[in-house]
């Protein structure tokens, strides 16, 4: 009952004209970003974060979250029409989606993708609404040692799943933690690693770093090659974009499978939408009456992964909004945004700022309806975005990045930092170091160090406090187990196949 | 299985960097009166960095890790990206002299002509169009300040 009352409050917030407008802008932008291969929601949110500083914070999170889940809708378009996934989470959609397009059923594939996304997205929001508040209430019992255990577990999950090589993910995370130490020490006011630069006393600007690592690095990676691909034609008319009744009947289990797998995998830090989409595809195939047909153009092969990668977006918001632990790139940037706006993401966020949490939940319901309405008739229009020449797109991204970073502090130093982080992000990608681990280290570094030092203050220097307390002890035990799991050959091969899919 | 030069180079750089972190952290107080000092956390970070980086180098030498060809840096392809990055950094350096709009036009023309091999005149048109668009949207409509050069451009 309380949840219903809170949801009504959320709708009152989300249905104000300004929030409705920004929800629409967010989901359209998200769809466009999802359609464009090479520009992801993480880079887009990083680029636009500076522009949200002057906005109402609830409006800003509604718009940014719209980009996050809207991109999942758009990602399927290129997978089906071009056999090029717009997002890594849509890789598996290529298998059957592209085959359906070759058989002249591109419209039905795009239609079922939008319907599966809508159903799973709605189930995911229900999960977020029902699970997040009790989880936040439970987390209120946490003291510094428990927070330390939780953050270490979050980092370990990302290290476990973020890259092909765990050692590289660990190194990226350590560099991220080191970047977080740059500046003035919060406890003693001593400056650390500032290289004599007064501008580094306040630490590395989060926006400059994320825009560099995601947006600039993405442009650099894409500039390596030239060329385009031919689009399949989509038949005009709404009827051609609607799946048949038989298609919908065939996808009943796929809708449920995608929704549940997507939500629960999304709630695990580090797992991500790609793992969710592959897992739901695997389950769909395993339980199918005609598994041999998968990969030849089966409609369930589109519905399950597309549903999963949408439900994942809601699942990923659970640890972010209840524990302050992001699970991947985009949620790490959203966490950075919440901190920049002055919030303390964690168990008290829902209690202290109900309008923010419930406004976001309600806006996601509205956003999903908007996406369904937009995606079915407007798919041919969104597909035209692919015709935007890259020689216009890349300068545009670079320009927005520069303006965004500069506008935060009117500082050219930050723009230089963005450039340097751009090169770092590019090299990391080329050498197989996962950027998610670095960003997570950067975001959680301050909190992790604070929790550790406060724990040691509580115990007068006795490190055993971290394992003697039951919750932190269990969390650290799980962390150790997780990091030791790859020693088991079967787990190692599963982990590598999972992250290969993610990459 | 093969030895990956990129891994060895990255590992060596990170190990050296870990040493630097240890060196700087060791000059900071490890403990203060009531709690761990500002050097405590970075010192252990440095040790972790150096240990993991050394492991990466050693495992790459002994070919413990399976690497696909795509994992290693392919220099011919990277060349275009590095040239684009240099162009961006040069444009950032120019912001201080000729301002955002003029630098952005130069950067865009450079990217289109040098990297995408498009004709010069249309490229200038695209660059000026984008710069004007930025000025109208950010400078005038959103009142966002753009980097201004010494000559007020």
Interface residues (C-beta under 8 A of the other chain):
Chain A: X51 X164 X165 X167 X168 X170 X171 X174 X175 X177 X178 X181 X185 X187 X188 X190 X192 X193 X216 X219 X220 X221 X223 X224 X225 X226 X390 X391 X392 X394 X395 X396 X398 X399 X402 X403 X406 X407 X410 X412 X415 X416 X419 X422 X423 X426 X427 X430 X431 X432 X433 X449 X452 X453 X454 X456 X457 X461
Chain B: X6 X7 X10 X14 X17 X21 X24 X25 X28 X29 X31 X32 X34 X35 X36 X37 X38 X40 X41 X42 X45 X46 X48 X49 X52 X53 X55 X56 X59 X65 X67 X71 X72 X73 X74 X77 X78 X80 X81 X84 X85 X88 X89 X92 X95 X96 X100 X104 X107 X108 X111 X112 X115 X116 X118 X123 X126 X127 X130 X131 X134 X138 X142 X144 X145 X146 X147
